[in-house]
């Protein structure tokens, strides 16, 4: 295991955008925010997450119902690389989001995906111990893979991070998680772009002022739910390999 990723409480607001709204807002943001330095030459990077749920589908149903206090576990990689593998627990606490995280080795990630979690019983990391107990008590298992492209902008005041997520896809097989050539299925949504606004205590007024007359009401369901619900409508979706 690698070093612990320090948790912190954050605001996380999500909005659906049309293609035109995205370009209008992007031009405004360029005057006050800087592109995320982790982006590629085109300003984007690829995110792939593998989510876990229990035998009752608790994470799915609580998200759909808007339960105020809920959590879900995931493994995440960037740009298809296994050089930085992150295991996270994302906890919703009313209007706040708390993320606990730890870096994994490729070997440990493969074992967890395969359901071989016995080695976590003696882990010194509290998050991994919690995950082990959840797996033993509630039969957590990987349920859905979520793929998308992210374009991100940052601002130091309030630790602001604004992202545009596009090309949402899913893959049903967890064992292709690290395979760059694995087939993924496009998710058809009413909107093409998801805007996420994340910050700690405050969102500066000059940034808040960018949004009026640009974004529509906040959306309640996220990418995890959209991809899981797509399992029931896969014949209507298109297959892509990015």
C-alpha positions as CSV (number, residue, x, y, z in Angstrom):
1,X,0.0,0.0,0.0
2,X,1.1,3.6,-0.6
3,X,0.5,6.7,1.4
4,X,-2.8,7.8,2.7
5,X,-4.8,10.6,0.9
6,X,-5.9,13.1,3.6
7,X,-9.7,13.4,3.7
8,X,-11.6,16.7,3.8
9,X,-15.1,18.0,3.7
10,X,-16.1,19.6,0.4
11,X,-19.1,21.1,-1.3
12,X,-19.9,19.3,-4.6
13,X,-22.6,20.7,-6.8
14,X,-23.6,19.1,-10.2
15,X,-25.4,20.7,-13.1
16,X,-26.4,19.4,-16.6
17,X,-25.1,21.6,-19.5
18,X,-25.8,21.8,-23.2
19,X,-22.9,22.1,-25.6
20,X,-23.6,25.8,-26.1
21,X,-23.8,26.5,-22.4
22,X,-20.5,24.7,-21.9
23,X,-18.7,26.9,-24.5
24,X,-20.2,30.1,-23.0
25,X,-19.2,29.1,-19.4
26,X,-15.7,28.0,-20.5
27,X,-15.0,31.4,-22.1
28,X,-16.0,33.1,-18.9
29,X,-14.0,30.8,-16.7
30,X,-10.8,31.3,-18.7
31,X,-10.6,34.9,-17.4
32,X,-10.5,33.9,-13.7
33,X,-9.4,30.2,-13.4
34,X,-6.4,28.2,-14.5
35,X,-6.5,24.8,-16.3
36,X,-5.7,21.8,-14.2
37,X,-2.0,21.1,-14.8
38,X,-2.7,17.3,-14.9
39,X,-4.6,17.8,-18.2
40,X,-3.2,16.5,-21.5
41,X,-2.4,18.7,-24.5
42,X,-6.2,19.0,-25.2
43,X,-6.9,20.0,-21.6
44,X,-8.7,16.8,-20.7
45,X,-7.8,13.6,-19.0
46,X,-9.6,10.2,-18.9
47,X,-11.1,8.8,-15.7
48,X,-12.1,5.2,-15.1
49,X,-13.7,4.1,-11.8
50,X,-14.9,0.7,-10.6
51,X,-17.7,1.0,-8.1
52,X,-18.6,-1.5,-5.4
53,X,-22.0,-2.2,-4.0
54,X,-23.5,-4.8,-1.6
55,X,-26.0,-7.6,-2.3
56,X,-28.9,-5.3,-1.5
57,X,-27.6,-2.6,-4.0
58,X,-27.6,-0.1,-1.0
59,X,-25.3,2.4,-2.7
60,X,-27.5,2.6,-5.8
61,X,-30.9,2.8,-4.0
62,X,-29.7,5.3,-1.4
63,X,-28.3,7.6,-4.2
64,X,-31.6,7.3,-6.1
65,X,-33.6,8.1,-3.0
66,X,-31.4,11.1,-2.0
67,X,-30.5,9.7,1.4
68,X,-28.7,12.5,3.3
69,X,-26.0,10.2,4.8
70,X,-24.6,7.6,2.4
71,X,-21.4,6.2,1.1
72,X,-19.8,4.2,-1.7
73,X,-16.4,2.6,-2.5
74,X,-14.5,2.8,-5.7
75,X,-11.1,2.2,-7.4
76,X,-10.0,4.9,-9.8
77,X,-7.3,5.3,-12.4
78,X,-6.4,8.1,-14.8
79,X,-5.5,7.9,-18.5
80,X,-5.7,4.1,-18.4
81,X,-2.5,4.0,-16.3
82,X,-1.8,1.8,-13.3
83,X,0.9,4.0,-12.1
84,X,-1.5,5.9,-9.8
85,X,-4.3,3.7,-8.5
86,X,-6.6,5.3,-5.9
87,X,-9.1,3.5,-3.6
88,X,-11.7,5.8,-2.2
89,X,-14.8,5.9,0.0
90,X,-17.0,8.8,-1.0
91,X,-19.3,9.8,1.9
92,X,-22.3,12.2,1.5
93,X,-23.0,14.2,4.7
94,X,-26.0,16.4,3.9
95,X,-24.6,19.2,1.8
96,X,-21.0,18.1,2.2
97,X,-18.9,15.4,0.6
98,X,-16.0,13.6,2.4
99,X,-13.5,11.5,0.5
100,X,-11.2,9.1,2.2
101,X,-8.5,7.7,0.0
102,X,-5.4,5.5,-0.2
103,X,-3.1,4.6,-3.1
104,X,-3.0,1.0,-4.1
105,X,-0.4,-1.2,-5.9
106,X,-1.5,-2.9,-9.1
107,X,-1.3,-6.3,-7.3
108,X,-3.5,-5.2,-4.5
109,X,-6.0,-3.7,-6.8
110,X,-6.2,-6.8,-8.9
111,X,-6.8,-8.9,-5.8
112,X,-9.6,-6.6,-4.5
113,X,-11.3,-6.7,-7.9
114,X,-11.1,-10.5,-7.9
115,X,-12.7,-10.6,-4.5
116,X,-9.6,-11.7,-2.7
117,X,-9.8,-9.4,0.2
118,X,-8.4,-11.6,3.0
119,X,-5.0,-9.7,3.0
120,X,-6.8,-6.5,4.0
121,X,-7.8,-8.0,7.4
122,X,-4.4,-7.0,8.9
123,X,-4.0,-3.7,7.1
124,X,-2.9,-0.8,9.2
125,X,-5.1,1.5,7.1
126,X,-8.5,2.3,8.6
127,X,-10.2,2.7,5.2
128,X,-9.0,-0.6,4.0
129,X,-10.0,-2.3,7.2
130,X,-13.5,-0.8,6.9
131,X,-13.8,-2.0,3.4
132,X,-12.7,-5.5,4.5
133,X,-15.4,-5.6,7.1
134,X,-18.0,-4.3,4.7
135,X,-17.1,-7.0,2.2
136,X,-17.4,-9.7,4.9
137,X,-20.6,-8.4,6.4
138,X,-22.5,-7.1,3.4
139,X,-20.8,-8.9,0.5
140,X,-19.5,-5.9,-1.4
141,X,-18.4,-6.7,-4.9
142,X,-17.5,-4.6,-8.0
143,X,-20.7,-3.8,-9.9
144,X,-20.1,-1.2,-12.6
145,X,-17.2,0.5,-14.4
146,X,-17.6,4.2,-15.2
147,X,-15.6,6.0,-17.9
148,X,-15.5,9.6,-19.0
149,X,-13.3,12.5,-20.1
150,X,-12.8,15.4,-17.7
151,X,-11.7,19.0,-18.3
152,X,-10.8,20.8,-15.1
153,X,-10.1,24.3,-13.9
154,X,-8.8,25.4,-10.5
155,X,-8.6,28.4,-8.2
156,X,-6.6,28.7,-5.0
157,X,-9.2,30.7,-2.9
158,X,-11.6,28.2,-1.5
159,X,-9.7,25.4,-3.1
160,X,-12.1,25.7,-6.0
161,X,-12.2,23.0,-8.7
162,X,-14.6,23.2,-11.6
163,X,-14.9,20.3,-14.1
164,X,-16.7,19.4,-17.3
165,X,-17.3,15.7,-17.7
166,X,-18.2,14.3,-21.2
167,X,-18.4,11.0,-23.1
168,X,-19.8,9.0,-20.3
169,X,-19.4,5.3,-20.9
170,X,-19.7,2.1,-18.9
171,X,-18.3,-1.4,-18.9
172,X,-20.0,-4.3,-17.1
173,X,-17.0,-6.5,-16.7
174,X,-14.7,-5.6,-13.7
175,X,-11.8,-7.7,-14.9
176,X,-11.2,-5.4,-17.9
177,X,-10.6,-2.4,-15.6
178,X,-7.0,-1.9,-16.6
179,X,-7.4,-2.9,-20.3
180,X,-7.2,0.2,-22.5
181,X,-8.9,-1.7,-25.3
182,X,-11.9,-2.9,-23.3
183,X,-15.2,-2.1,-25.0
184,X,-17.4,0.4,-23.3
185,X,-21.0,1.4,-23.8
186,X,-22.2,4.9,-24.3
187,X,-24.8,6.3,-21.9
188,X,-27.6,8.3,-23.5
189,X,-28.6,11.2,-21.2
190,X,-30.8,14.2,-21.7
191,X,-27.7,16.4,-21.4
192,X,-24.2,15.9,-22.9
193,X,-22.0,17.6,-20.3
194,X,-22.0,17.4,-16.5
195,X,-20.6,20.5,-14.7
196,X,-19.3,19.9,-11.2
197,X,-18.4,22.8,-8.9
198,X,-16.3,21.8,-5.9
199,X,-15.0,24.0,-3.1
200,X,-14.1,23.9,0.6
201,X,-15.7,26.6,2.8
202,X,-16.5,29.3,0.3
203,X,-17.0,29.9,-3.4
204,X,-15.6,33.3,-4.2
205,X,-18.1,35.9,-5.5
206,X,-16.2,36.6,-8.7
207,X,-16.5,32.8,-9.5
208,X,-20.1,32.5,-8.4
209,X,-21.0,35.4,-10.7
210,X,-20.0,33.3,-13.7
211,X,-23.0,31.0,-13.4
212,X,-26.2,33.0,-13.5
213,X,-28.1,32.6,-16.8
214,X,-25.7,29.8,-17.8
215,X,-26.5,26.6,-15.8
216,X,-29.8,24.9,-15.3
217,X,-31.0,23.5,-12.0
218,X,-28.7,21.1,-10.2
219,X,-29.1,17.4,-11.1
220,X,-29.7,14.8,-8.4
221,X,-28.3,11.6,-10.0
222,X,-24.7,11.1,-10.8
223,X,-22.6,9.1,-13.2
224,X,-22.6,6.0,-11.0
225,X,-26.4,5.8,-11.1
226,X,-26.6,6.6,-14.8
227,X,-24.2,3.8,-15.6
228,X,-25.9,1.3,-13.3
229,X,-29.4,2.1,-14.7
230,X,-28.1,1.7,-18.2
231,X,-27.7,-2.0,-17.5
232,X,-31.4,-2.3,-18.2
233,X,-31.3,-0.4,-21.5
234,X,-28.0,-1.5,-23.0
235,X,-29.5,-2.6,-26.4
236,X,-30.3,1.1,-27.1
237,X,-26.8,2.3,-26.4
238,X,-23.8,2.5,-28.7
239,X,-20.5,0.7,-28.1
240,X,-17.2,2.5,-28.3
241,X,-13.6,1.9,-27.4
242,X,-12.6,5.6,-27.1
